[in-house]
Amino acid sequence: NAGVTQTPKFRVLKTGQSMTLLCAQDMNHEYMYWYRQDPGMGLRLIHYSVGEGTTAKGEVPDGYNVSRLKKQNFLLGLESAAPSQTSVYFCASSYAGLAGYTGKYFGPGTRLLVL
Amino acid sequence: AQTVTQSQPEMSVQEAETVTLSCTYDTSESDYYLFWYKQPPSRQMILVIRQEAYKQQNATENRFSVNFQKAAKSFSLKISDSQLGDAAMYFCAYRSSGNQFYFGTGTSLTVIP
């Protein structure tokens, strides 16, 4: 079981460039999430998905798009990167049920620097 | 709306001593989950302990235990026999019955040798 994996681990972009972050989980979780973490602000939810083919906006969705074409994958896209998107990005997954809920499982993070 | 507050941005503890990290939350629900996550310098978020709101008994995981005060909406984490590897950022989190998840802003724990 690899759990939640993220690629790439680190990336440098120039303003205006685009990129896609890939998240994969092998736990058959229904729910997947993208967070960004900035100093002093904790974790903020960007987008999330409650199942294959569905996505929804979180707290800070502007400038990002997501897709969940397969249950195990959740992609985060930046169409035109801005310096304000410099951050550490975390993917997480969880199962949908309330009973016996075990919390979210997080990936190792992707550090993104936009120049 | 639910909020999670960690009022201690930084804490320090001597190795082998005990430290308590505070967390309070605001909710009108009766059924929910609470969590403590650890984020070491490697940045990987690791689940430390969880508590179901309907359970009166405080959760315990080895050296980690919680003091869950439902009426006071308080959920503190106690780390006993602190070790150097416990140094990390600790996040308190709340999960509602509707699967809404809220994180606190974190407490940075330093362990002094």
HADDOCK unambig.tbl for C-alpha pairs under 7 A between the chains (distance, minus, plus):
assign (segid A and resid 40 and name CA) (segid B and resid 105 and name CA) 6.49 0.50 0.50
assign (segid A and resid 41 and name CA) (segid B and resid 105 and name CA) 5.69 0.50 0.50
assign (segid A and resid 42 and name CA) (segid B and resid 103 and name CA) 6.96 0.50 0.50
assign (segid A and resid 42 and name CA) (segid B and resid 104 and name CA) 6.47 0.50 0.50
assign (segid A and resid 42 and name CA) (segid B and resid 105 and name CA) 4.24 0.50 0.50
assign (segid A and resid 42 and name CA) (segid B and resid 106 and name CA) 6.25 0.50 0.50
assign (segid A and resid 43 and name CA) (segid B and resid 103 and name CA) 6.48 0.50 0.50
assign (segid A and resid 98 and name CA) (segid B and resid 97 and name CA) 6.84 0.50 0.50
assign (segid A and resid 106 and name CA) (segid B and resid 44 and name CA) 6.98 0.50 0.50
assign (segid A and resid 106 and name CA) (segid B and resid 45 and name CA) 5.74 0.50 0.50
assign (segid A and resid 107 and name CA) (segid B and resid 44 and name CA) 6.59 0.50 0.50
assign (segid A and resid 108 and name CA) (segid B and resid 43 and name CA) 6.45 0.50 0.50
assign (segid A and resid 108 and name CA) (segid B and resid 44 and name CA) 4.56 0.50 0.50
assign (segid A and resid 109 and name CA) (segid B and resid 43 and name CA) 6.76 0.50 0.50
assign (segid A and resid 109 and name CA) (segid B and resid 44 and name CA) 6.66 0.50 0.50
